[in-house]
Amino acid sequence: MKKKKKMRKKCINNNDNELKRIKDFAINMLIAAQNFIRDKTDFSAVSLREIIKFIIFYKFFVEYLKFKRENYISLNLQDKEFKYQSLTNFMLQIYSINLSR
């Protein structure tokens, strides 16, 4: 358990406030998405499966964006409007959360 916590903090530069902001953002996005589904359909339409799907997509987008950031030159992405090389760990997490919901 402690090893996982250390790895998470290392990924986000050991900033507890930054980690709390990311966690709160993810929770609020999941709540908003589930409330939207409940409002548009039936209350029972939302389940923990949706949370599992979110986690799967989130992990994918974190790895995808890290790969793009680390290989932007070899992938010839330096001329793109989105600057992968300037993507901070904090913003990488936020983008991954947004793309996963």
C-alpha positions as a Markdown table, in Angstrom:
| # | Residue | x | y | z |
|---|---|---|---|---|
| 1 | Met | 0.0 | 0.0 | 0.0 |
| 2 | Lys | 2.7 | 2.5 | 0.9 |
| 3 | Lys | 4.6 | 1.7 | -2.3 |
| 4 | Lys | 1.6 | 2.6 | -4.4 |
| 5 | Lys | 1.1 | 5.9 | -2.5 |
| 6 | Lys | 4.8 | 6.8 | -3.0 |
| 7 | Met | 4.6 | 6.0 | -6.7 |
| 8 | Arg | 1.5 | 8.2 | -7.1 |
| 9 | Lys | 3.1 | 11.1 | -5.3 |
| 10 | Lys | 6.3 | 10.7 | -7.3 |
| 11 | Cys | 4.3 | 10.9 | -10.5 |
| 12 | Ile | 2.8 | 14.3 | -9.4 |
| 13 | Asn | 6.0 | 15.8 | -7.9 |
| 14 | Asn | 5.2 | 15.0 | -4.3 |
| 15 | Asn | 2.7 | 17.9 | -4.0 |
| 16 | Asp | -0.1 | 16.8 | -1.7 |
| 17 | Asn | -2.2 | 19.8 | -2.7 |
| 18 | Glu | -1.8 | 18.9 | -6.4 |
| 19 | Leu | -2.8 | 15.2 | -5.7 |
| 20 | Lys | -5.9 | 16.3 | -3.7 |
| 21 | Arg | -6.9 | 18.6 | -6.6 |
| 22 | Ile | -6.6 | 15.8 | -9.1 |
| 23 | Lys | -8.5 | 13.4 | -6.9 |
| 24 | Asp | -11.3 | 15.9 | -6.2 |
| 25 | Phe | -11.5 | 16.7 | -9.9 |
| 26 | Ala | -11.8 | 13.0 | -10.9 |
| 27 | Ile | -14.5 | 12.4 | -8.2 |
| 28 | Asn | -16.5 | 15.4 | -9.3 |
| 29 | Met | -16.4 | 14.4 | -12.9 |
| 30 | Leu | -17.5 | 10.9 | -12.2 |
| 31 | Ile | -20.4 | 12.2 | -10.0 |
| 32 | Ala | -21.5 | 14.6 | -12.7 |
| 33 | Ala | -21.4 | 11.9 | -15.4 |
| 34 | Gln | -23.4 | 9.5 | -13.2 |
| 35 | Asn | -25.9 | 12.1 | -12.3 |
| 36 | Phe | -26.4 | 13.0 | -16.0 |
| 37 | Ile | -27.0 | 9.4 | -16.9 |
| 38 | Arg | -29.5 | 9.0 | -14.0 |
| 39 | Asp | -31.3 | 12.1 | -15.1 |
| 40 | Lys | -31.6 | 11.0 | -18.7 |
| 41 | Thr | -32.4 | 7.4 | -18.1 |
| 42 | Asp | -33.3 | 5.2 | -15.1 |
| 43 | Phe | -31.7 | 5.5 | -11.7 |
| 44 | Ser | -30.4 | 1.9 | -12.0 |
| 45 | Ala | -28.6 | 2.7 | -15.3 |
| 46 | Val | -25.5 | 3.7 | -13.4 |
| 47 | Ser | -23.3 | 1.0 | -11.8 |
| 48 | Leu | -19.8 | 0.3 | -10.6 |
| 49 | Arg | -19.1 | -1.0 | -14.1 |
| 50 | Glu | -19.0 | 2.6 | -15.3 |
| 51 | Ile | -16.3 | 3.3 | -12.7 |
| 52 | Ile | -14.3 | 0.4 | -13.9 |
| 53 | Lys | -14.6 | 1.6 | -17.5 |
| 54 | Phe | -13.4 | 5.0 | -16.4 |
| 55 | Ile | -10.3 | 3.5 | -14.7 |
| 56 | Ile | -9.5 | 1.5 | -17.9 |
| 57 | Phe | -9.8 | 4.6 | -20.1 |
| 58 | Tyr | -7.9 | 6.7 | -17.6 |
| 59 | Lys | -4.9 | 4.4 | -17.5 |
| 60 | Phe | -4.9 | 4.2 | -21.3 |
| 61 | Phe | -4.9 | 8.0 | -21.7 |
| 62 | Val | -2.2 | 8.5 | -19.1 |
| 63 | Glu | 0.1 | 6.1 | -20.9 |
| 64 | Tyr | -0.8 | 7.5 | -24.3 |
| 65 | Leu | -0.1 | 11.1 | -23.3 |
| 66 | Lys | 3.1 | 10.2 | -21.6 |
| 67 | Phe | 4.2 | 8.4 | -24.7 |
| 68 | Lys | 3.4 | 11.4 | -26.9 |
| 69 | Arg | 5.2 | 13.7 | -24.5 |
| 70 | Glu | 8.3 | 11.6 | -24.4 |
| 71 | Asn | 8.5 | 10.9 | -28.1 |
| 72 | Tyr | 7.1 | 14.0 | -29.7 |
| 73 | Ile | 10.2 | 14.6 | -31.8 |
| 74 | Ser | 10.5 | 11.1 | -33.2 |
| 75 | Leu | 6.7 | 11.2 | -33.9 |
| 76 | Asn | 7.1 | 14.5 | -35.7 |
| 77 | Leu | 4.6 | 16.3 | -33.4 |
| 78 | Gln | 6.6 | 19.5 | -32.7 |
| 79 | Asp | 4.6 | 21.4 | -35.3 |
| 80 | Lys | 1.2 | 20.4 | -33.9 |
| 81 | Glu | -1.0 | 23.0 | -32.2 |
| 82 | Phe | -1.1 | 20.9 | -29.0 |
| 83 | Lys | 2.4 | 21.0 | -27.4 |
| 84 | Tyr | 2.9 | 17.5 | -25.9 |
| 85 | Gln | 6.4 | 18.4 | -24.8 |
| 86 | Ser | 5.1 | 21.1 | -22.4 |
| 87 | Leu | 2.5 | 18.9 | -20.8 |
| 88 | Thr | 3.1 | 18.8 | -17.1 |
| 89 | Asn | 2.3 | 15.8 | -14.9 |
| 90 | Phe | -0.6 | 17.7 | -13.4 |
| 91 | Met | -2.1 | 18.6 | -16.8 |
| 92 | Leu | -1.5 | 15.1 | -18.1 |
| 93 | Gln | -3.6 | 13.8 | -15.2 |
| 94 | Ile | -6.4 | 16.3 | -15.9 |
| 95 | Tyr | -6.4 | 15.6 | -19.6 |
| 96 | Ser | -6.6 | 11.9 | -18.9 |
| 97 | Ile | -9.5 | 12.4 | -16.6 |
| 98 | Asn | -11.4 | 14.5 | -19.1 |
| 99 | Leu | -10.8 | 12.1 | -21.9 |
| 100 | Ser | -11.9 | 9.1 | -19.8 |
| 101 | Arg | -15.3 | 10.3 | -18.7 |
